[in-house]
Amino acid sequence: MRVTMTIGGQAVDTPAHLDVTDPATERVCGQAPDCSAEQLDAAFAAAATAFPAWHRLGSAERGICLTAAAGTLEQATDELTLLLTTEQGKPLAQARAEIGTAVRWLRHFAGYEAPPEVIQDDDEAHAVAVRRPLGVVGAITPWNYPISLAAWKIAPALAAGNTVVVKPSPYTPLTTLRVGELLRGVLPDGVLNVISGGDALGALMTRHPVPRKITFTGSTATGRKVFAAAADDLKRVTLELGGNDPAIVLDDADLPGTARKLFLTAFANSGQVCAAVKRVYAPRRLYSDLVDALVHEASTATMGDGRDPDVLLGPINNRPQLERVADLVADAVRRGAVAAAGGSRLDRAGYFFAPTVLAGASDGMPIVDEEQFGPALPVVAYDDLDEVVQQANTSHYGLAGSVWGDDVERAAEVASKLDCGTTWVNSHLALAPARPFGGAKWSGVGSEGGRWGYEEFTQLKVEYLARSGVR
């Protein structure tokens, strides 16, 4: 499949192209343009040209455009679902849900605005705090959820009156480029520009003089580089970075139900979720039973080509990530953990790694301390609840976490002690467009979602009117 970039509402191709690999077959499934520096200049110039008119439209008119964009994507759900599964690997049902998430975010922010806030109204003066758009926004998205995470950025940015240039990961550019094609003529020319290229293109974006904000989702290592590059021009940034989410199981948890939910939220998208459960802490009294229950889930989960409707788990998206997961699992086994389920790559074409449950894991093992981002889950035993909360908080990461137990009030009290951006009780990965999402420590800067995410794309301005004239 060949798709084109969208710059200023027009189709733009390039002499050079990037091959895109189907992770379920390891065969090339399409080609994406490799954007040049000159074309990047053109994309930002188109966004800058479109900005004044887009801002002047007002929130209601912009909302009409965003609602139309949502409807266009909804009508193309079948096409986009298959394309997303082909390049990313996730099962069709999960790909369809991702397109639905993008539609929901666009509709949620359609017409949204932050009303002026009166901060002084007396005989001396009338003063209000208002939110104004920043201008042009550069958005860089990852390969695990390329469409929903693009919508997390595009929807509030456009609703606030900004224009956007978005660059998807070179591993999964096709669906995002196709979205750009579908929205030509739905959104005014230049309001949304979609380009594609390698990692070097992302670096050019962050250093480019036109955008006033960079919003990035990806690894912490790359996020640091984005932050440093943006700092030279004092660009605003929102960074949603890595996570190493702990799930703490309490001694009164219902094991069958808890194990099922833990498995589904740890292995969603084959573990390739920034806020997935990445490590489980279980009380020693329940440890063996919980491991057995997780092993049952892993052993009965169907892994295969996401285009098969009976498949629950698809492949890892790319070879470097497959090799990282394999190395982390092998290292854990060398250090004394046991692969109670899985533990190795499947003997077939595609980047498939068997769903793996690691018993006997402990803090200090890289697979516990770092973000594995794949279908491998370490389970750590604990004896003291206060100590395990401290263990969970020792991580450099702080994206999210969850606590599981029958006594909800007790579980909520434990969750309140976790040092992270979001905590859930008897749930995980519960996300919605009206709720903010962001991380502590190495897991990010700023928030996405809700009015908080909207405000990340605005500049606060105070408008002061003296009651008396100049004398």
N, C-alpha and C positions, 0 to 999 in steps of 0.2 A: 504494500500500500504506500502511495506517495501523497503527502499532504503539504500544504503551503503555509507559510507564515502570514500573519495578518498585521499590516502596518498601514495606519491611516485609512482603514477600511478596505484596503486593496490586498489582493493575493500577491505574495512576494516569494519567489523561489531563489535558490542559490546554486552556483556552479558545483559546490561541494555538498555532500550529504553524509549523514551519520546512519549506519545500519542499526536497526533496533531488533533485539533478539527476543523470540518467544521463549520464556523460561521453562515452559513445559516440554519443549522439543529441542531447544538449543539451536533452532534454525532462525534465519533472518525472516522477520515477519513484516518489515516495512522500512522505509527510509524517511528521515527527517532532515530539513534544511540545516546547514551549518552556518549560522548567521555570522556575517563579517562585522568588523568594527564600524564600517561605514553604514551598514544596515542597522546596527544598534543605534548609531547617531540618528538615523532616519526615524526609528521607532520612538525615541525620546522626543525628537522634534515634532512628530505627529501628535504625541500626547500633550506636549506643551502648547501646541497650536489649538488643540481641542479644549484645553482646560477652561479658558475664560467663558466660552459659550455654555459648556457643561455646568459650570458653577452657577451661571446666571439663570439657568433653567429653573432652579428652585427644587426643593425636596420632593414636592408632589409630582412634578413632571419627570424628575429623575426616577421616582418610584414607578411611574408608568413604564418607563424603559426597562427597569429591572424586572418588573412583573412580566413583561413581554419576553425578556431573555429567559426567565424561568420556564415560561410556557414552551418556548422553542426547544429548550433542552429536554423538557418532559416529553415532548412529542418525539424526540430522537432517542429516547431511552434505550430501545432495543439495539439500535446501531451502536450507540456509545458503550453499552454494556458489553457487547461482544468484543469491541475494539479494546476496551480496558482490560478484560480478561486475557486477551491475546498478548498484550504487551506487558502486563503486570503479573499475571498468573493467578490471581485470586479467583475463587469460584464465581460462577455467573450470578448467584443470588447475592453475594457480597458486592460484586461490581454494580449490580442493579441498585442495591441499597446506597452505594456511594454516589451514584448519579442522583438518586432521590435526596441525599443529603445536600448536594449542591443546589438543587431546586428549592429545598426548604430554606437554605441560607439566603438565597436571592430574594425569596418572597418575604422572609422575616425583615430584611433590611430595606425593602422597597418602601420608599416614603418616610423612612425613619429619620428623625432629626433630634438634636439636643436643643430643647427650648432655651431661650435666653434666661439667665438667672439674675434677678434683681439683687444687687449687693448693697445699694444705698438708694434711699428715696426719702429725702427730707427737704427742708427749706434751703439747704446749701446746694444740693445736687441730686441728680438722678444718674445712677451708674448700673450698668449691667455687664455680666460676663457672658460672652458669646463664643461659640465654636465655629471656626472657619477652616476650610480645607487647607491642606499643606501645599498642594499643587500636583506634581507628578510623582507617582509611587512606582518603585521597582519591586516586583514580587518574584521571589525565587522559591520554587516548590520541590518537594522530594518525590521519590519513586514509589513510596508505599501507598499513599493515598493522593495521587496527583490531581484528581478532580475535586474531591471534597475540600482538600486543603487549599486549593486555588480559590474556591468559592469563599472559604473563610476570610481570605484576603480581599478578593475582588468585590464582594458584596458590600461590606462596610466602607471600603475605600471609595467606591463609586457613589454610594448613598450619601457620603459626606461631601461630595462634590469634587473629589480628586479624579484624575485620569491615571491609567495603569499600563505599565509594560510588564508582562508576565513571562517568565522563562521556566519551563518544566525541566525536570531531570533528563539528562540524555538517555537514561535507561527507559523512560516512559514518556516520551514527548508526543506520541501520536494522538491520543485522545484529547489532550489539551489543545493541540493545533486544530483538531477537528472542531472543537468547541469554538475556537476563534473563527473558523470558516462559517459555522452555523449562525454566529451572531453578527456577521457582517450585514449591515442594513437594519438590524434590530436595535443596535446601539449606534449612536452617531459616530461618524468616522473619526478615528483617533482616540476615542474614549477608552477602548480596550484594544491593546496591541499584544499579539502573541508571537514570540520568537522562540527559536530553539538553537541549541549548540552545546558544546562541552563545558567543562568546569571553568575554563578560561573565560568564557563569556560571562559567567556569573561574577567573576572578579572584575571584569570591565564594567559591569553594571554598578557595582558598589562604589567604584571610583569615578563614575561618570558625573559630570558637573550638573546635569539637568535634574535628576530626581532629588526631592527633598526628604524622601523617606525610603528606607529599604525594609521590607518585611520578608523574613527568611524562616523556613522550617527545614531542619536537617540536623546533622551531627553537631555535637558541641565543639569539636575540633574546627569544623568549617565555620561555625557560628562565631568563634573567636576572630577568625580572619575577616569575616564580614564586618564585625564590630570595629575592628582596627581600621579597616579601609574606609568605612563610613565616617569614622571620627575625624579624618583629615578635613572633611568638608562640613563637619558638625551636622550630618544628616541624622534625622530621627531614625530609630530602629525598633523593630519588634522581632525578637528572636525566640522561636519555639524550638528548643533543642532536645538533647537526649534525655532519657528517663531510665531509672532503675527501680521501678515501682515495687515496694514491698506489699505483700498481703499477709497480715497477721491473723492467724486462726486462733480463736480463744477456746478454752477447754470445755465450753458448753455448746460448741457449734454442732449443727446437724451435718454429719459427714457426707452422706450421699448427695444431698442437695448442694452443700458447699463445694464438694469436689467437682461436681458438674459445672457449676458457675465459674469456679477457678480455672478449670480447663478451658472453657470457652473464651474467657477473657485473657488468658495467658497465650492461647494458641490462635486467637483471631488473626486472620490474614497470615497464618503460619508464624505467628509471633512478631510480625513486622509492623508493630504499632508502637508509637513512642510512649503511650501511656498504658500499654498492656501490663498485666502482672508479670514481673520479671524474676521475682524470688518469693518463695512462700516460707513463712516461719510458722511451725506447728508445735504445740505443746507435746512433750515427750510421751505423755500418756496416750495421745491420739495419733502419734506420728506414723506408726506402722500401718494403721487402718487408713489414714489419709493417703499415704503413698500408694497402698494397694488400690484405693478408689481412683486415684489419678492414673495409675498404670492401666486400669480397666478402660478408662476413657481414652487414653492414648492408643491402646491396643485395638480398640474397636472403631477408631476414627478412620474414615476412608480418605486416603491421600492419593491425589492423581491430577490429571489434566482438569483445570477449572471449567472447561467446557462440558465436562461430564456432569449432568445434573445430580448425580448421586455422591459427588465428591464434597467432603467437608473442608479438607485442607489442600491447598495448592502448593506449588513449588516456592522456594526462595527466589526472589526476583532476579538475582544476578550472581555470577560466579564468585566475585570477590566476597560477597556476603555469605555465600555458601561455605567458602573456605574459612571464613572467620568463625562461623558457628561450629564447623567441624573441629577447628583448632581448639576452641574453648571447651568443647565437650571432651576431647581427647586429653586436654590438660587437666580437667577436673577428675577424670578417671585415674590419671597418673598420680594425682594427689590424694586418692583414696575414696572418691565418690564412686557410686555404682550406677550404671545405666540400667535402672529397673525396667525401663521400656525404651526402645529405640537405641540410639547411640551411634548411628552411622548413616551414611548416604544410602539411598535406595539404589538397587542395581538395575537402573533403567536410564534411558535418556531423560534429560531435564534436570533442573537444579533441585532435586528432591532430597530432603533430609528427614528421616523417620522421626515422628513426634517422640520426643525424648523426655523422660522423667529421671532426674538425677537424685537418688537417695544418698544419704551420708554426706551431703554437701555442707560446707561451713563457710563462715565469713573468712576472708583472706584468699579464697579461690577467685580467680578472675571472673569466672562465670557468675559468681554471686556479687562481686564488687563492681563489675562493669555492666554495660548494656549489651546483651547478646544479640537482640533483634533477630530472633529466629525461633524455630520450634523446639526449644530446649528449656526445661524448667527445673531449676535447683530447689530442693526442699530441705530446709534447715530446721533441726530440732532445737527447742529451747526449754529451759526449766523455770526461768524467772521472767515474769511479764515486763517489769520495769526495765530489766536489762535488755530484753529484746527490742523494746521501743528505742532504747539508746543505740542498740546495734543498727536498727533500721535508719536512724537519723545520722549515723556516722558517715553515710554515703555523701559524696560530693554532689550527687543528683538530688533533685527535689521536685519532680514533676507532679506525681500523684501517689496515692497509696490507699489501701483499704483494710478494714477490720471486719472480721466475720464471727458472729456469735449469736446465741439465742436471746441473751439479755441485751436488747438494743441500746438501752441507756448506758450500760457499762461499755459496750463496744464504741459508742459515740464518744465517751470520755477518753478512751484509749486513742481513738482517731484524732481527737483534738490535740494530742501530744505529738503527732507526726509533723515533721518539718517539711512541708511540701505545698504546692499550689492548690491541690484539690484532694480531699479525702472522701471516700465513700464508705458506707456501712452496709454490709451484706449485698454489695454491688460493686461493679468496677466498669470503667468505660461508659458511664452514663453521661452523655454529652448532649447539649441542646444549644440552639443559636442564641437564646436569651441569657445563657449563663457564661460568665467569663472563664477562660482557660489559659493558664500560664504557669510557669514553673519558678521555683526558688533555686538559689545557688547556681550550679552549672546547668540547670535545665531551662534557663531562658531569661529574657528581659521583656517586660510588658505582658499584655494579655490579648487574647482574641475572643470574640464573642460578646454579646450583650452590649449595653451602652458603654462599658469599659473598653471593649474592642473597637467600637465606633470612635470613641474619643481618642484612641491611639492614632487615628488618621486626621486629627484636627489640631489646630493651634488655638490656644485660649487667648482671647482678646478682651480687654476691658474697654468699654465705651462710656465715657464720663461726660455728662452734660451739666454745666453749672447753671443753677437756677437764675442767677442774676447776671446781667450783661457786664461787659468790660466797662469800668468807670475810670 
